[in-house]
């Protein structure tokens, strides 16, 4: 009986914590970038090349409130120094994974 009560209490407590936590409702940038990292590892070199060609077309946008939504050229400016070409592409791919959410939040 005592174990059953503890399990029930812990389950209810966990439910309340998850229901009240706004962070539990989304991935956030780190989550999207982590998934992009794993996806990048699964791509063939040919597919990576095609993906990068598409990412180069991502424009910098302006919202109606004149807020800037960074695009490919902005991401390139933010690249850390000393990365190999493949590491640069991985960084850009991971950064691009956050772009749709940025549009959603700014736009």
DSSP file (Angstrom, degrees, kcal/mol; ACC not computed):
  #  RESIDUE AA STRUCTURE BP1 BP2  ACC     N-H-->O    O-->H-N    N-H-->O    O-->H-N    TCO  KAPPA ALPHA  PHI   PSI    X-CA   Y-CA   Z-CA
    1    1 A X     >        0   0    0      0, 0.0     4,-2.0     0, 0.0     5,-0.2   0.000 360.0 360.0 360.0 -42.2    0.0    0.0    0.0
    2    2 A X  H  >  +     0   0    0      2,-0.2     4,-2.1     1,-0.2     5,-0.2   0.902 360.0  48.7 -65.5 -41.9    2.8    2.4    0.9
    3    3 A X  H  > S+     0   0    0      1,-0.2     4,-2.6     2,-0.2     5,-0.2   0.903 109.7  52.9 -64.7 -41.2    4.7    1.8   -2.4
    4    4 A X  H  > S+     0   0    0      1,-0.2     4,-2.3     2,-0.2    -1,-0.2   0.903 109.0  49.3 -61.3 -42.0    1.5    2.3   -4.4
    5    5 A X  H  X S+     0   0    0     -4,-2.0     4,-2.7     2,-0.2    -1,-0.2   0.913 111.1  49.6 -63.5 -43.5    0.9    5.7   -2.6
    6    6 A X  H  X S+     0   0    0     -4,-2.1     4,-2.8     2,-0.2     5,-0.2   0.924 111.8  47.8 -63.4 -44.3    4.5    6.8   -3.3
    7    7 A X  H  X S+     0   0    0     -4,-2.6     4,-2.5     1,-0.2    -1,-0.2   0.920 113.2  48.3 -63.0 -42.8    4.2    5.9   -7.0
    8    8 A X  H  X S+     0   0    0     -4,-2.3     4,-2.2    -5,-0.2    -2,-0.2   0.917 112.8  48.1 -63.2 -43.7    0.9    7.7   -7.3
    9    9 A X  H  X S+     0   0    0     -4,-2.7     4,-2.7     2,-0.2    -2,-0.2   0.925 112.8  47.8 -63.5 -45.5    2.2   10.8   -5.5
   10   10 A X  H  X S+     0   0    0     -4,-2.8     4,-2.6     1,-0.2    -2,-0.2   0.890 111.2  51.3 -64.6 -39.1    5.4   10.9   -7.7
   11   11 A X  H  X S+     0   0    0     -4,-2.5     4,-2.0    -5,-0.2    -1,-0.2   0.912 112.7  45.5 -63.9 -42.1    3.3   10.4  -10.9
   12   12 A X  H  X S+     0   0    0     -4,-2.2     4,-2.2     2,-0.2    -2,-0.2   0.904 112.6  50.8 -68.0 -41.0    1.0   13.3   -9.9
   13   13 A X  H  X S+     0   0    0     -4,-2.7     4,-2.4     1,-0.2    -2,-0.2   0.928 110.7  48.8 -62.1 -45.3    3.9   15.5   -8.9
   14   14 A X  H  X S+     0   0    0     -4,-2.6     4,-2.5     1,-0.2     5,-0.2   0.896 109.4  53.3 -61.4 -40.8    5.7   14.8  -12.2
   15   15 A X  H  X S+     0   0    0     -4,-2.0     4,-2.2     1,-0.2    -1,-0.2   0.908 110.1  47.3 -61.1 -43.0    2.5   15.6  -14.1
   16   16 A X  H  X S+     0   0    0     -4,-2.2     4,-1.9     2,-0.2    -2,-0.2   0.918 111.8  50.1 -65.9 -43.4    2.1   18.9  -12.4
   17   17 A X  H  X S+     0   0    0     -4,-2.4     4,-1.3     1,-0.2    -2,-0.2   0.930 113.7  44.9 -61.7 -46.0    5.8   19.9  -13.0
   18   18 A X  H  < S+     0   0    0     -4,-2.5    -1,-0.2     1,-0.2    -2,-0.2   0.868 112.5  51.7 -67.5 -35.9    5.5   19.0  -16.7
   19   19 A X  H  < S+     0   0    0     -4,-2.2    -1,-0.2    -5,-0.2    -2,-0.2   0.829 114.8  42.4 -69.9 -30.9    2.2   20.8  -17.1
   20   20 A X  H  < S+     0   0    0     -4,-1.9     2,-0.7    -5,-0.2    -1,-0.2   0.638  92.9  92.8 -91.0 -15.4    3.5   24.0  -15.5
   21   21 A X    ><  -     0   0    0     -4,-1.3     3,-0.8    -5,-0.2     4,-0.2  -0.704  54.6-165.3 -87.1 116.4    6.9   24.1  -17.2
   22   22 A X  G >  S+     0   0    0     -2,-0.7     3,-1.5     1,-0.2     4,-0.2   0.821  88.9  63.0 -68.2 -29.2    6.9   26.2  -20.4
   23   23 A X  G >  S+     0   0    0      1,-0.3     3,-1.0     2,-0.2    -1,-0.2   0.740  91.9  65.9 -67.2 -21.0   10.2   24.6  -21.4
   24   24 A X  G <  S+     0   0    0     -3,-0.8    -1,-0.3     1,-0.2    -2,-0.2   0.627  90.2  66.2 -76.0 -10.6    8.6   21.2  -21.5
   25   25 A X  G <  S+     0   0    0     -3,-1.5     2,-0.3    -4,-0.2    -1,-0.2   0.543 106.7  25.8 -89.2  -6.3    6.4   22.3  -24.5
   26   26 A X    <   -     0   0    0     -3,-1.0    -1,-0.0    -4,-0.2     5,-0.0  -0.973  66.9-121.9-153.8 166.3    9.2   22.8  -27.0
   27   27 A X     >  -     0   0    0     -2,-0.3     4,-0.8     1,-0.1     3,-0.1   0.895  44.4-154.6 -74.1 -42.4   12.6   21.8  -28.1
   28   28 A X  H  >  -     0   0    0      1,-0.2     4,-2.0     2,-0.2     5,-0.2  -0.138  43.5 -63.5  78.4 171.0   14.2   25.2  -28.1
   29   29 A X  H  > S+     0   0    0      1,-0.2     4,-2.7     2,-0.2     5,-0.2   0.893 135.2  55.3 -60.5 -41.6   17.2   26.0  -30.3
   30   30 A X  H  > S+     0   0    0      1,-0.2     4,-2.1     2,-0.2    -1,-0.2   0.895 108.3  48.7 -61.8 -39.7   19.5   23.6  -28.6
   31   31 A X  H  X S+     0   0    0     -4,-0.8     4,-2.1     2,-0.2    -1,-0.2   0.918 112.2  47.5 -66.3 -43.6   17.1   20.7  -29.2
   32   32 A X  H  X S+     0   0    0     -4,-2.0     4,-2.2     1,-0.2    -2,-0.2   0.907 113.1  49.1 -63.5 -40.9   16.7   21.6  -32.9
   33   33 A X  H  X S+     0   0    0     -4,-2.7     4,-2.3     2,-0.2    -1,-0.2   0.866 108.6  53.4 -68.0 -35.0   20.4   21.9  -33.3
   34   34 A X  H  X S+     0   0    0     -4,-2.1     4,-1.9    -5,-0.2    -1,-0.2   0.911 110.4  46.7 -65.0 -42.0   21.0   18.5  -31.6
   35   35 A X  H  X S+     0   0    0     -4,-2.1     4,-2.6     1,-0.2    -2,-0.2   0.898 111.3  52.2 -66.2 -39.6   18.6   16.8  -34.0
   36   36 A X  H  X S+     0   0    0     -4,-2.2     4,-2.7     2,-0.2    -2,-0.2   0.887 106.7  54.2 -63.0 -38.7   20.3   18.6  -36.9
   37   37 A X  H  X S+     0   0    0     -4,-2.3     4,-1.5     2,-0.2    -1,-0.2   0.936 110.8  44.7 -59.8 -46.9   23.7   17.4  -35.7
   38   38 A X  H  X S+     0   0    0     -4,-1.9     4,-0.8     1,-0.2    -2,-0.2   0.914 113.2  51.1 -64.8 -42.2   22.4   13.8  -35.7
   39   39 A X  H >X S+     0   0    0     -4,-2.6     3,-1.1     1,-0.2     4,-0.7   0.901 105.4  56.6 -61.6 -41.1   20.8   14.2  -39.1
   40   40 A X  H >< S+     0   0    0     -4,-2.7     3,-1.0     1,-0.3    -1,-0.2   0.877 101.2  57.1 -58.8 -38.5   24.0   15.7  -40.6
   41   41 A X  H 3< S+     0   0    0     -4,-1.5    -1,-0.3     1,-0.2    -2,-0.2   0.763 106.5  50.6 -64.1 -24.4   25.8   12.5  -39.6
   42   42 A X  H << S+     0   0    0     -3,-1.1    -1,-0.2    -4,-0.8     2,-0.2   0.562  89.9 100.0 -90.9 -10.3   23.4   10.5  -41.6
   43   43 A X  S << S-     0   0    0     -3,-1.0     2,-0.1    -4,-0.7    -3,-0.0  -0.525  71.3-126.4 -81.2 142.9   23.7   12.5  -44.8
   44   44 A X     >  -     0   0    0     -2,-0.2     4,-2.5     1,-0.1     5,-0.2  -0.422  30.1-107.1 -75.5 160.8   25.8   11.4  -47.8
   45   45 A X  H  > S+     0   0    0      1,-0.2     4,-2.0     2,-0.2     5,-0.1   0.877 121.6  52.6 -57.4 -37.5   28.4   13.9  -49.1
   46   46 A X  H  > S+     0   0    0      2,-0.2     4,-2.0     1,-0.2    -1,-0.2   0.922 110.4  46.6 -64.7 -43.5   26.2   14.5  -52.2
   47   47 A X  H  > S+     0   0    0      1,-0.2     4,-2.8     2,-0.2    -2,-0.2   0.892 109.0  54.9 -66.8 -39.0   23.2   15.2  -50.1
   48   48 A X  H  X S+     0   0    0     -4,-2.5     4,-2.6     1,-0.2    -1,-0.2   0.909 107.5  50.8 -59.0 -41.9   25.2   17.6  -47.9
   49   49 A X  H  X S+     0   0    0     -4,-2.0     4,-1.8     2,-0.2    -1,-0.2   0.915 111.9  46.3 -62.5 -43.9   26.3   19.5  -51.0
   50   50 A X  H  X S+     0   0    0     -4,-2.0     4,-1.8     2,-0.2    -2,-0.2   0.896 111.8  51.7 -65.6 -40.7   22.7   19.8  -52.1
   51   51 A X  H  X S+     0   0    0     -4,-2.8     4,-2.6     1,-0.2    -2,-0.2   0.927 109.0  50.0 -62.2 -44.8   21.6   20.9  -48.6
   52   52 A X  H  X S+     0   0    0     -4,-2.6     4,-1.9     1,-0.2    -1,-0.2   0.875 106.8  55.1 -63.8 -36.1   24.2   23.6  -48.5
   53   53 A X  H  < S+     0   0    0     -4,-1.8     4,-0.3     1,-0.2    -1,-0.2   0.891 110.9  46.0 -62.6 -38.2   23.2   24.9  -51.9
   54   54 A X  H >< S+     0   0    0     -4,-1.8     3,-1.6     1,-0.2    -2,-0.2   0.908 109.6  53.5 -69.2 -42.0   19.6   25.3  -50.6
   55   55 A X  H >< S+     0   0    0     -4,-2.6     3,-2.0     1,-0.3    17,-0.3   0.832  97.3  65.9 -64.3 -30.7   20.8   26.9  -47.3
   56   56 A X  T 3< S+     0   0    0     -4,-1.9    -1,-0.3     1,-0.3    -2,-0.2   0.690  96.2  58.9 -63.5 -16.1   22.7   29.5  -49.3
   57   57 A X  T <  S+     0   0    0     -3,-1.6     2,-0.6    -4,-0.3    -1,-0.3   0.470  74.1 115.1 -91.4  -2.7   19.4   30.8  -50.6
   58   58 A X    <   -     0   0    0     -3,-2.0    14,-2.1    -4,-0.2    15,-0.4  -0.570  58.8-149.2 -72.2 115.4   18.0   31.5  -47.1
   59   59 A X        -     0   0    0     -2,-0.6     2,-0.5    12,-0.2    -2,-0.1  -0.374  16.8-108.5 -84.5 161.9   17.5   35.3  -47.0
   60   60 A X        -     0   0    0     11,-0.2     2,-0.3    -2,-0.1    10,-0.2  -0.783  45.6-156.1 -80.9 130.7   17.7   37.8  -44.2
   61   61 A X  E     -A   69   0A   0      8,-2.4     8,-2.9    -2,-0.5     2,-0.4  -0.741  14.6-145.2-113.3 158.3   14.2   38.9  -43.5
   62   62 A X  E     -A   68   0A   0     -2,-0.3     6,-0.2     6,-0.2     2,-0.1  -0.988  17.9-140.4-119.6 129.9   12.6   41.9  -41.9
   63   63 A X    >   -     0   0    0      4,-2.9     3,-2.3    -2,-0.4    44,-0.1  -0.382  32.5-102.5 -79.4 165.7    9.4   41.6  -39.9
   64   64 A X  T 3  S+     0   0    0      1,-0.3    -1,-0.1     2,-0.1    43,-0.1   0.779 126.8  56.8 -58.6 -24.4    6.6   44.2  -40.2
   65   65 A X  T 3  S-     0   0    0     41,-0.2    -1,-0.3     2,-0.1     3,-0.1   0.273 123.3-108.6 -89.2  11.8    7.9   45.5  -36.8
   66   66 A X    <   +     0   0    0     -3,-2.3     2,-0.4     1,-0.3    -2,-0.1   0.777  69.7 147.2  66.0  30.5   11.3   46.0  -38.5
   67   67 A X        -     0   0    0     39,-0.1    -4,-2.9     2,-0.0     2,-0.4  -0.788  46.4-124.3 -92.3 141.3   13.0   43.1  -36.6
   68   68 A X  E     -A   62   0A   0     -2,-0.4     2,-0.6    -6,-0.2    -6,-0.2  -0.698  15.1-160.2 -90.8 135.1   15.7   41.3  -38.4
   69   69 A X  E     -A   61   0A   0     -8,-2.9    -8,-2.4    -2,-0.4    34,-0.0  -0.953  29.3-125.2-110.5 109.6   15.5   37.5  -39.0
   70   70 A X        -     0   0    0     -2,-0.6     2,-0.2   -10,-0.2   -11,-0.1  -0.182  30.3-172.5 -60.5 144.9   19.0   36.4  -39.8
   71   71 A X     >  -     0   0    0    -13,-0.0     4,-2.2   -11,-0.0     3,-0.4  -0.440  46.2 -62.9-119.3-164.4   19.7   34.4  -42.9
   72   72 A X  H  > S+     0   0    0    -14,-2.1     4,-2.4   -17,-0.3     5,-0.2   0.893 129.5  51.4 -54.3 -49.3   22.6   32.5  -44.5
   73   73 A X  H  > S+     0   0    0    -15,-0.4     4,-1.6     1,-0.2    -1,-0.2   0.865 111.2  49.1 -60.9 -35.2   24.9   35.5  -44.8
   74   74 A X  H  > S+     0   0    0     -3,-0.4     4,-1.1     2,-0.2    -1,-0.2   0.890 109.5  51.9 -69.0 -38.8   24.4   36.4  -41.2
   75   75 A X  H  < S+     0   0    0     -4,-2.2     3,-0.4     1,-0.2     4,-0.3   0.893 107.1  53.3 -64.4 -38.8   25.1   32.9  -40.1
   76   76 A X  H >< S+     0   0    0     -4,-2.4     3,-1.4     1,-0.2    -1,-0.2   0.895 105.0  54.8 -62.9 -39.6   28.3   32.9  -42.1
   77   77 A X  H 3< S+     0   0    0     -4,-1.6    -1,-0.2     1,-0.3    -2,-0.2   0.801 106.6  52.7 -62.7 -28.0   29.4   36.1  -40.3
   78   78 A X  T 3< S+     0   0    0     -4,-1.1    -1,-0.3    -3,-0.4    -2,-0.2   0.430  79.2 127.0 -88.6   0.2   28.9   34.3  -36.9
   79   79 A X    <   -     0   0    0     -3,-1.4     2,-0.1    -4,-0.3     9,-0.1  -0.341  64.2-118.3 -61.1 133.2   31.0   31.3  -37.8
   80   80 A X    >   -     0   0    0      1,-0.1     3,-0.7    -2,-0.0    -1,-0.1  -0.391  35.1-103.1 -66.2 150.9   33.7   30.6  -35.2
   81   81 A X  T 3  S+     0   0    0      1,-0.2    -1,-0.1    -2,-0.1     0, 0.0  -0.375  96.7  33.9 -72.4 152.4   37.3   30.9  -36.4
   82   82 A X  T 3  S+     0   0    0      1,-0.3     2,-0.3    -2,-0.1    -1,-0.2   0.607  78.0 141.1  84.5  13.6   39.4   27.8  -37.1
   83   83 A X    <   -     0   0    0     -3,-0.7    -1,-0.3     1,-0.1     2,-0.1  -0.634  49.8-122.7 -89.2 147.2   36.7   25.4  -38.4
   84   84 A X     >  -     0   0    0     -2,-0.3     4,-2.5     1,-0.1     5,-0.2  -0.310  35.3-100.9 -72.5 168.8   37.2   23.0  -41.3
   85   85 A X  H  > S+     0   0    0      1,-0.2     4,-2.4     2,-0.2     5,-0.2   0.908 125.2  49.2 -60.5 -41.4   34.9   23.3  -44.3
   86   86 A X  H  > S+     0   0    0      1,-0.2     4,-2.4     2,-0.2    -1,-0.2   0.893 110.9  49.9 -65.9 -38.8   32.8   20.4  -43.1
   87   87 A X  H  > S+     0   0    0      2,-0.2     4,-2.6     1,-0.2    -1,-0.2   0.880 109.7  51.7 -66.2 -37.4   32.6   21.8  -39.6
   88   88 A X  H  X S+     0   0    0     -4,-2.5     4,-2.6     2,-0.2    -2,-0.2   0.937 110.9  47.5 -62.3 -45.8   31.4   25.2  -41.0
   89   89 A X  H  X S+     0   0    0     -4,-2.4     4,-2.5     1,-0.2    -2,-0.2   0.901 111.5  50.5 -63.2 -40.3   28.8   23.4  -43.0
   90   90 A X  H  X S+     0   0    0     -4,-2.4     4,-2.6     2,-0.2     5,-0.2   0.929 110.6  49.7 -61.9 -45.2   27.7   21.4  -40.0
   91   91 A X  H  X S+     0   0    0     -4,-2.6     4,-2.6     1,-0.2    -2,-0.2   0.930 112.7  46.7 -58.0 -47.1   27.5   24.7  -38.0
   92   92 A X  H  X S+     0   0    0     -4,-2.6     4,-2.4     2,-0.2    -1,-0.2   0.885 111.7  51.1 -65.1 -39.0   25.4   26.4  -40.7
   93   93 A X  H  X S+     0   0    0     -4,-2.5     4,-1.1     2,-0.2    -1,-0.2   0.911 112.0  46.9 -63.7 -43.1   23.1   23.3  -41.0
   94   94 A X  H  < S+     0   0    0     -4,-2.6     3,-0.4     1,-0.2     4,-0.4   0.900 112.4  49.8 -66.4 -40.5   22.5   23.3  -37.2
   95   95 A X  H >< S+     0   0    0     -4,-2.6     3,-1.6     1,-0.2     4,-0.4   0.897 106.2  56.5 -64.1 -39.9   21.9   27.1  -37.2
   96   96 A X  H >X S+     0   0    0     -4,-2.4     3,-1.2     1,-0.3     4,-0.5   0.780  92.7  70.5 -63.9 -26.3   19.4   26.7  -40.0
   97   97 A X  T 3< S+     0   0    0     -4,-1.1    -1,-0.3    -3,-0.4     4,-0.3   0.705  99.5  48.5 -64.4 -18.0   17.4   24.2  -37.9
   98   98 A X  T <> S+     0   0    0     -3,-1.6     4,-1.9    -4,-0.4    -1,-0.3   0.546  86.9  90.7 -95.9  -9.2   16.4   27.1  -35.7
   99   99 A X  H <> S+     0   0    0     -3,-1.2     4,-2.3    -4,-0.4     5,-0.2   0.893  82.2  52.0 -60.0 -46.7   15.3   29.4  -38.6
  100  100 A X  H  X S+     0   0    0     -4,-0.5     4,-2.2     1,-0.2    -1,-0.2   0.902 111.5  47.8 -59.6 -39.1   11.6   28.4  -38.8
  101  101 A X  H  > S+     0   0    0     -4,-0.3     4,-2.5     2,-0.2    -1,-0.2   0.867 108.5  55.0 -67.8 -34.6   11.1   29.0  -35.1
  102  102 A X  H  X S+     0   0    0     -4,-1.9     4,-2.5     2,-0.2     5,-0.4   0.924 109.4  47.2 -62.7 -43.6   12.9   32.3  -35.3
  103  103 A X  H  X S+     0   0    0     -4,-2.3     4,-3.1     1,-0.2    -2,-0.2   0.927 111.9  51.2 -61.9 -44.7   10.4   33.4  -38.0
  104  104 A X  H  < S+     0   0    0     -4,-2.2    -2,-0.2    -5,-0.2    -1,-0.2   0.901 114.9  41.7 -60.8 -42.5    7.5   32.1  -35.9
  105  105 A X  H  < S+     0   0    0     -4,-2.5    -1,-0.2     2,-0.2    -2,-0.2   0.853 124.4  34.9 -77.5 -34.9    8.6   34.0  -32.8
  106  106 A X  H  <        0   0    0     -4,-2.5   -41,-0.2    -5,-0.2    -2,-0.2   0.883 360.0 360.0 -85.1 -41.7    9.5   37.3  -34.6
  107  107 A X     <        0   0    0     -4,-3.1    -1,-0.2    -5,-0.4    -3,-0.2   0.470 360.0 360.0 -78.1 360.0    6.9   37.3  -37.3
